Amino acid sequence: MKNRDHCGRSPTTMTVDYLPVLELSGDLFARKFDDHVEPLIKDYIDTRRQKEEDRFKREADLMTEMKENGTNAALPLEEWEFQGEGVLMVAKETLLDDVPLCMGLAKDGNQVLLQPCFKDDVPSALSAQWEEGAVIIEEIDGLNRWDIGPCSSDGELKRNATGELEMIPGEYSEKGPGCGIKLGDGVRAGRCLDVQQEHHEPGGLLHVYPCYTRWHQMFSFGNGTIAPRGAVHTSLPLHIAREMRKKEDEVHQHLCIGVVGRGDAEETWIEYTEEEMEEYDPWELDDVEVYPNGRKSLQLWSGQQLQTTPCSNEGGVIEFYYVPFIVEEFEDEAEESSEDMTETDEEL
């Protein structure tokens, strides 16, 4: 990456916080290192290479075992891969609502919205603590399935018994692994969750966009330190935040997925047109529904495009449960599969 403050080919000196982006880019990313600016980078790279070597060794051992035993096997998936079927990201505060809300894609366009998770007849049939189990793909309404990953190697992600995604900080990264989040279905399947136009301030709109591994397509998961538990956030690289601090009084380095008009912060970053100032949004009306905690119901934001907000903006940040999908195999399909295998064996 070229440093815009220098002419010619002077590169930006990257700090260790940017390494998850570089690690997952697949590109060669360094000609030399500056130990005075960032002494930990080479240690990080050594640790990453050791993890890669360990994985290669496990794969080689598995291949040897398969040949010796005549069996088929595969390396176990990472916790955040959710058995390869994707995940439903459910807004925690709507879990007991008549209509639980999820992060999903608009039916038309690239906008990422807060929208109903399921078809109309499904919520009433859900069991208690359904968020701790799994859901069937055929039950969801719209484009609500997401694939998390790939993720950087420093730190860990594990889904706990309550449906939350536990983030364990890494040796070099207090925010844990950085991950891409890809849409699982529809004509835009495989596109990445993205902060539109690489927006550096709060108020960046969320959409899906072709993946190209930059900081605004890399997301981490809160554990109550940098971001609330269950929150999803992206973080400005230090070299960008430092440049911004030279010009601005307040810089929000960690930006969580959330909604506008609900948090405790004065959302001075939102700019309204005169027409918008004259119109009331659903959450601005009198006598709106509120939760027992006094917060306005998130149902008022159903159908609204999600955006970034400071991770300190309590009420504006959305916290999620992560519910994996399962694919049901019906008896007819299993019988057909068995018949096909028999026919193939006879042909051979």
DODO-122155 format. One record per residue (C-alpha): y, z, x. Coordinates in nm, 3 decimals. Layout:
+---------+---------+---------+
!   north !      up !    east !
+---------+---------+---------+
!       Y !       Z !       X !
...
+---------+---------+---------+
This chain:
+---------+---------+---------+
!   north !      up !    east !
+---------+---------+---------+
!   0.000 !   0.000 !   0.000 !
!   0.331 !  -0.107 !   0.146 !
!   0.604 !   0.154 !   0.185 !
!   0.902 !   0.007 !  -0.001 !
!   1.145 !   0.209 !   0.208 !
!   1.044 !   0.026 !   0.525 !
!   1.069 !  -0.341 !   0.605 !
!   0.783 !  -0.544 !   0.743 !
!   0.427 !  -0.416 !   0.715 !
!   0.483 !  -0.040 !   0.738 !
!   0.220 !   0.124 !   0.513 !
!   0.265 !   0.437 !   0.306 !
!   0.108 !   0.742 !   0.469 !
!  -0.143 !   0.857 !   0.209 !
!  -0.215 !   1.224 !   0.151 !
!  -0.551 !   1.375 !   0.065 !
!  -0.467 !   1.394 !  -0.308 !
!  -0.473 !   1.012 !  -0.325 !
!  -0.819 !   0.979 !  -0.172 !
!  -1.011 !   0.972 !  -0.504 !
!  -0.826 !   0.650 !  -0.589 !
!  -0.898 !   0.504 !  -0.247 !
!  -1.261 !   0.618 !  -0.256 !
!  -1.335 !   0.441 !  -0.585 !
!  -1.133 !   0.128 !  -0.509 !
!  -1.410 !  -0.020 !  -0.297 !
!  -1.146 !  -0.140 !  -0.051 !
!  -1.095 !  -0.071 !   0.318 !
!  -0.799 !   0.161 !   0.306 !
!  -0.693 !   0.282 !   0.650 !
!  -0.608 !   0.145 !   0.992 !
!  -0.517 !   0.477 !   1.144 !
!  -0.454 !   0.836 !   1.041 !
!  -0.164 !   1.075 !   1.090 !
!  -0.308 !   1.421 !   1.159 !
!   0.038 !   1.577 !   1.145 !
!   0.107 !   1.449 !   0.794 !
!  -0.242 !   1.503 !   0.655 !
!  -0.497 !   1.679 !   0.879 !
!  -0.772 !   1.696 !   0.615 !
!  -0.827 !   1.326 !   0.545 !
!  -1.086 !   1.266 !   0.816 !
!  -1.280 !   1.577 !   0.709 !
!  -1.278 !   1.448 !   0.350 !
!  -1.414 !   1.111 !   0.461 !
!  -1.687 !   1.275 !   0.668 !
!  -1.792 !   1.486 !   0.367 !
!  -1.796 !   1.182 !   0.143 !
!  -2.007 !   0.984 !   0.390 !
!  -2.256 !   1.270 !   0.414 !
!  -2.292 !   1.274 !   0.033 !
!  -2.354 !   0.900 !   0.039 !
!  -2.617 !   0.940 !   0.309 !
!  -2.789 !   1.214 !   0.105 !
!  -2.799 !   0.986 !  -0.199 !
!  -2.937 !   0.694 !   0.004 !
!  -3.209 !   0.926 !   0.136 !
!  -3.301 !   1.039 !  -0.217 !
!  -3.323 !   0.676 !  -0.327 !
!  -3.546 !   0.588 !  -0.031 !
!  -3.774 !   0.887 !  -0.099 !
!  -3.795 !   0.788 !  -0.467 !
!  -3.889 !   0.430 !  -0.378 !
!  -4.162 !   0.558 !  -0.145 !
!  -4.298 !   0.787 !  -0.418 !
!  -4.298 !   0.502 !  -0.671 !
!  -4.497 !   0.277 !  -0.436 !
!  -4.749 !   0.550 !  -0.358 !
!  -4.802 !   0.656 !  -0.720 !
!  -4.750 !   0.321 !  -0.891 !
!  -4.487 !   0.471 !  -1.122 !
!  -4.138 !   0.380 !  -1.232 !
!  -3.858 !   0.633 !  -1.196 !
!  -3.485 !   0.651 !  -1.150 !
!  -3.241 !   0.889 !  -0.992 !
!  -3.113 !   1.144 !  -1.243 !
!  -2.775 !   1.061 !  -1.389 !
!  -2.470 !   1.266 !  -1.303 !
!  -2.362 !   1.525 !  -1.561 !
!  -2.056 !   1.319 !  -1.656 !
!  -2.266 !   1.006 !  -1.726 !
!  -2.398 !   1.157 !  -2.054 !
!  -2.738 !   0.988 !  -2.022 !
!  -2.570 !   0.649 !  -2.007 !
!  -2.479 !   0.631 !  -2.378 !
!  -2.117 !   0.745 !  -2.361 !
!  -1.926 !   1.032 !  -2.516 !
!  -1.717 !   1.117 !  -2.821 !
!  -1.394 !   1.295 !  -2.726 !
!  -1.314 !   1.530 !  -3.015 !
!  -0.981 !   1.711 !  -3.051 !
!  -1.082 !   2.079 !  -3.051 !
!  -0.830 !   2.190 !  -3.312 !
!  -0.966 !   1.940 !  -3.566 !
!  -1.330 !   2.040 !  -3.528 !
!  -1.343 !   2.230 !  -3.859 !
!  -1.108 !   1.997 !  -4.046 !
!  -1.244 !   1.781 !  -4.326 !
!  -1.175 !   1.485 !  -4.097 !
!  -1.233 !   1.562 !  -3.725 !
!  -1.010 !   1.351 !  -3.500 !
!  -1.104 !   1.177 !  -3.176 !
!  -0.950 !   0.967 !  -2.905 !
!  -1.017 !   0.605 !  -2.994 !
!  -0.886 !   0.250 !  -2.980 !
!  -0.680 !   0.091 !  -3.254 !
!  -0.860 !  -0.174 !  -3.461 !
!  -0.606 !  -0.429 !  -3.343 !
!  -0.447 !  -0.421 !  -2.997 !
!  -0.485 !  -0.203 !  -2.689 !
!  -0.328 !   0.119 !  -2.816 !
!  -0.524 !   0.444 !  -2.777 !
!  -0.483 !   0.663 !  -3.083 !
!  -0.580 !   0.995 !  -3.233 !
!  -0.801 !   0.882 !  -3.521 !
!  -1.097 !   0.986 !  -3.742 !
!  -1.421 !   1.028 !  -3.549 !
!  -1.671 !   0.940 !  -3.819 !
!  -1.739 !   0.731 !  -4.123 !
!  -1.617 !   0.894 !  -4.446 !
!  -1.953 !   1.040 !  -4.554 !
!  -2.051 !   1.191 !  -4.219 !
!  -1.833 !   1.505 !  -4.166 !
!  -1.971 !   1.685 !  -4.472 !
!  -2.324 !   1.636 !  -4.339 !
!  -2.257 !   1.768 !  -3.988 !
!  -2.439 !   2.088 !  -3.891 !
!  -2.265 !   2.399 !  -3.764 !
!  -2.175 !   2.380 !  -3.394 !
!  -2.243 !   2.004 !  -3.400 !
!  -2.013 !   1.969 !  -3.099 !
!  -2.275 !   2.147 !  -2.887 !
!  -2.535 !   1.878 !  -2.955 !
!  -2.510 !   1.502 !  -2.982 !
!  -2.410 !   1.240 !  -3.238 !
!  -2.558 !   0.908 !  -3.346 !
!  -2.367 !   0.594 !  -3.255 !
!  -2.405 !   0.455 !  -3.609 !
!  -2.214 !   0.755 !  -3.750 !
!  -1.882 !   0.686 !  -3.583 !
!  -1.597 !   0.493 !  -3.738 !
!  -1.407 !   0.249 !  -3.518 !
!  -1.394 !   0.235 !  -3.142 !
!  -1.437 !   0.598 !  -3.041 !
!  -1.704 !   0.576 !  -2.771 !
!  -1.601 !   0.626 !  -2.407 !
!  -1.781 !   0.608 !  -2.076 !
!  -1.666 !   0.853 !  -1.809 !
!  -1.699 !   0.738 !  -1.450 !
!  -1.728 !   0.646 !  -1.181 !
!  -1.591 !   0.974 !  -1.046 !
!  -1.480 !   1.072 !  -0.699 !
!  -1.711 !   1.292 !  -0.494 !
!  -1.502 !   1.605 !  -0.430 !
!  -1.581 !   1.870 !  -0.691 !
!  -1.814 !   1.871 !  -0.992 !
!  -1.814 !   1.808 !  -1.366 !
!  -2.068 !   1.972 !  -1.596 !
!  -2.089 !   1.986 !  -1.974 !
!  -2.140 !   2.345 !  -2.083 !
!  -2.326 !   2.487 !  -2.382 !
!  -2.016 !   2.484 !  -2.603 !
!  -1.944 !   2.113 !  -2.556 !
!  -1.666 !   2.155 !  -2.301 !
!  -1.656 !   1.968 !  -1.972 !
!  -1.645 !   2.224 !  -1.693 !
!  -1.448 !   2.118 !  -1.388 !
!  -1.537 !   2.278 !  -1.056 !
!  -1.268 !   2.218 !  -0.791 !
!  -1.369 !   2.045 !  -0.471 !
!  -1.324 !   2.150 !  -0.113 !
!  -1.013 !   1.934 !  -0.083 !
!  -0.908 !   1.878 !  -0.444 !
!  -0.810 !   2.163 !  -0.676 !
!  -0.813 !   1.922 !  -0.971 !
!  -1.176 !   1.827 !  -0.906 !
!  -1.319 !   1.478 !  -0.941 !
!  -1.096 !   1.194 !  -1.052 !
!  -1.268 !   0.959 !  -1.298 !
!  -1.216 !   0.633 !  -1.474 !
!  -1.258 !   0.643 !  -1.853 !
!  -1.378 !   0.315 !  -2.005 !
!  -1.399 !   0.197 !  -2.363 !
!  -1.762 !   0.170 !  -2.473 !
!  -1.753 !  -0.079 !  -2.762 !
!  -1.571 !  -0.378 !  -2.909 !
!  -1.416 !  -0.687 !  -2.755 !
!  -1.229 !  -0.466 !  -2.506 !
!  -1.539 !  -0.274 !  -2.395 !
!  -1.526 !  -0.195 !  -2.025 !
!  -1.147 !  -0.174 !  -2.010 !
!  -1.001 !   0.142 !  -1.863 !
!  -0.785 !   0.412 !  -2.016 !
!  -0.443 !   0.351 !  -1.861 !
!  -0.093 !   0.498 !  -1.862 !
!   0.114 !   0.199 !  -1.967 !
!   0.338 !   0.047 !  -1.698 !
!   0.245 !   0.317 !  -1.446 !
!   0.490 !   0.551 !  -1.620 !
!   0.586 !   0.834 !  -1.382 !
!   0.751 !   1.061 !  -1.640 !
!   0.613 !   1.224 !  -1.956 !
!   0.604 !   0.995 !  -2.255 !
!   0.382 !   0.728 !  -2.099 !
!   0.185 !   0.555 !  -2.374 !
!  -0.193 !   0.538 !  -2.349 !
!  -0.374 !   0.207 !  -2.388 !
!  -0.672 !   0.025 !  -2.240 !
!  -0.624 !  -0.229 !  -1.965 !
!  -0.846 !  -0.417 !  -1.718 !
!  -0.968 !  -0.172 !  -1.453 !
!  -0.814 !  -0.188 !  -1.108 !
!  -0.837 !   0.173 !  -0.983 !
!  -0.487 !   0.313 !  -0.949 !
!  -0.364 !   0.668 !  -1.003 !
!  -0.265 !   0.595 !  -1.365 !
!  -0.627 !   0.495 !  -1.442 !
!  -0.773 !   0.806 !  -1.278 !
!  -0.817 !   1.115 !  -1.493 !
!  -0.920 !   1.473 !  -1.421 !
!  -1.029 !   1.753 !  -1.652 !
!  -0.862 !   2.088 !  -1.701 !
!  -1.017 !   2.425 !  -1.625 !
!  -0.718 !   2.645 !  -1.707 !
!  -0.534 !   2.611 !  -1.376 !
!  -0.355 !   2.277 !  -1.339 !
!  -0.430 !   2.189 !  -1.701 !
!  -0.571 !   2.375 !  -2.004 !
!  -0.949 !   2.387 !  -2.052 !
!  -1.062 !   2.068 !  -2.222 !
!  -0.744 !   1.878 !  -2.141 !
!  -0.747 !   1.538 !  -1.971 !
!  -0.477 !   1.463 !  -1.718 !
!  -0.359 !   1.217 !  -1.459 !
!  -0.159 !   1.326 !  -1.156 !
!   0.124 !   1.163 !  -0.965 !
!   0.031 !   1.108 !  -0.600 !
!   0.225 !   1.341 !  -0.371 !
!   0.407 !   1.056 !  -0.197 !
!   0.544 !   0.940 !  -0.535 !
!   0.632 !   1.293 !  -0.649 !
!   0.819 !   1.361 !  -0.324 !
!   1.030 !   1.049 !  -0.363 !
!   1.107 !   1.139 !  -0.725 !
!   1.217 !   1.491 !  -0.628 !
!   1.487 !   1.341 !  -0.406 !
!   1.648 !   1.190 !  -0.716 !
!   1.544 !   1.411 !  -1.009 !
!   1.581 !   1.782 !  -1.083 !
!   1.243 !   1.819 !  -1.252 !
!   0.925 !   1.628 !  -1.174 !
!   0.604 !   1.678 !  -1.373 !
!   0.325 !   1.593 !  -1.133 !
!   0.038 !   1.659 !  -1.375 !
!   0.055 !   1.469 !  -1.703 !
!  -0.189 !   1.552 !  -1.983 !
!  -0.296 !   1.345 !  -2.280 !
!  -0.116 !   1.470 !  -2.589 !
!   0.121 !   1.400 !  -2.876 !
!   0.496 !   1.407 !  -2.921 !
!   0.682 !   1.651 !  -3.147 !
!   0.430 !   1.937 !  -3.147 !
!   0.466 !   2.122 !  -2.818 !
!   0.687 !   2.409 !  -2.709 !
!   0.877 !   2.201 !  -2.451 !
!   1.207 !   2.035 !  -2.523 !
!   1.091 !   1.675 !  -2.507 !
!   1.405 !   1.541 !  -2.345 !
!   1.210 !   1.249 !  -2.199 !
!   1.172 !   1.089 !  -2.543 !
!   1.440 !   0.834 !  -2.628 !
!   1.491 !   0.736 !  -2.990 !
!   1.676 !   0.441 !  -3.137 !
!   1.936 !   0.501 !  -3.409 !
!   1.690 !   0.376 !  -3.670 !
!   1.422 !   0.614 !  -3.546 !
!   1.668 !   0.903 !  -3.555 !
!   1.731 !   0.838 !  -3.924 !
!   1.361 !   0.828 !  -4.015 !
!   1.140 !   1.134 !  -4.037 !
!   0.795 !   1.139 !  -3.884 !
!   0.519 !   1.306 !  -4.089 !
!   0.531 !   1.621 !  -3.876 !
!   0.909 !   1.657 !  -3.928 !
!   0.887 !   1.701 !  -4.304 !
!   0.910 !   2.040 !  -4.474 !
!   0.603 !   2.230 !  -4.595 !
!   0.354 !   2.050 !  -4.373 !
!   0.004 !   2.185 !  -4.317 !
!  -0.033 !   2.436 !  -4.035 !
!  -0.334 !   2.593 !  -3.865 !
!  -0.395 !   2.969 !  -3.860 !
!  -0.243 !   2.979 !  -3.509 !
!   0.087 !   2.858 !  -3.656 !
!   0.070 !   2.509 !  -3.504 !
!   0.124 !   2.208 !  -3.724 !
!  -0.202 !   2.037 !  -3.817 !
!  -0.304 !   1.759 !  -3.580 !
!  -0.389 !   1.557 !  -3.892 !
!  -0.017 !   1.479 !  -3.908 !
!  -0.062 !   1.277 !  -3.589 !
!  -0.368 !   1.086 !  -3.710 !
!  -0.315 !   0.719 !  -3.631 !
!  -0.044 !   0.792 !  -3.372 !
!  -0.061 !   0.650 !  -3.021 !
!  -0.143 !   0.913 !  -2.762 !
!   0.090 !   0.964 !  -2.469 !
!   0.138 !   1.178 !  -2.162 !
!   0.305 !   1.516 !  -2.177 !
!   0.349 !   1.791 !  -1.914 !
!   0.029 !   1.991 !  -1.887 !
!   0.244 !   2.302 !  -1.935 !
!   0.357 !   2.178 !  -2.280 !
!   0.150 !   2.413 !  -2.496 !
!   0.079 !   2.265 !  -2.836 !
!   0.158 !   1.914 !  -2.720 !
!  -0.150 !   1.890 !  -2.497 !
!  -0.473 !   1.797 !  -2.675 !
!  -0.790 !   1.977 !  -2.569 !
!  -1.122 !   1.800 !  -2.623 !
!  -1.489 !   1.862 !  -2.676 !
!  -1.719 !   1.605 !  -2.517 !
!  -2.011 !   1.513 !  -2.742 !
!  -2.272 !   1.270 !  -2.605 !
!  -2.426 !   0.990 !  -2.807 !
!  -2.792 !   0.933 !  -2.875 !
!  -2.951 !   0.607 !  -2.983 !
!  -3.209 !   0.642 !  -3.258 !
!  -3.525 !   0.435 !  -3.222 !
!  -3.663 !   0.361 !  -3.565 !
!  -4.037 !   0.335 !  -3.627 !
!  -4.022 !  -0.038 !  -3.711 !
!  -3.846 !  -0.106 !  -3.381 !
!  -4.100 !   0.100 !  -3.188 !
!  -4.390 !  -0.085 !  -3.359 !
!  -4.231 !  -0.424 !  -3.286 !
!  -4.183 !  -0.325 !  -2.924 !
!  -4.549 !  -0.218 !  -2.903 !
!  -4.665 !  -0.545 !  -3.064 !
!  -4.454 !  -0.749 !  -2.825 !
!  -4.607 !  -0.568 !  -2.528 !
!  -4.961 !  -0.630 !  -2.666 !
!  -4.892 !  -1.002 !  -2.715 !
!  -4.753 !  -1.027 !  -2.363 !
!  -5.060 !  -0.854 !  -2.220 !
!  -5.291 !  -1.095 !  -2.409 !
!  -5.094 !  -1.395 !  -2.283 !
!  -5.130 !  -1.272 !  -1.927 !
+---------+---------+---------+
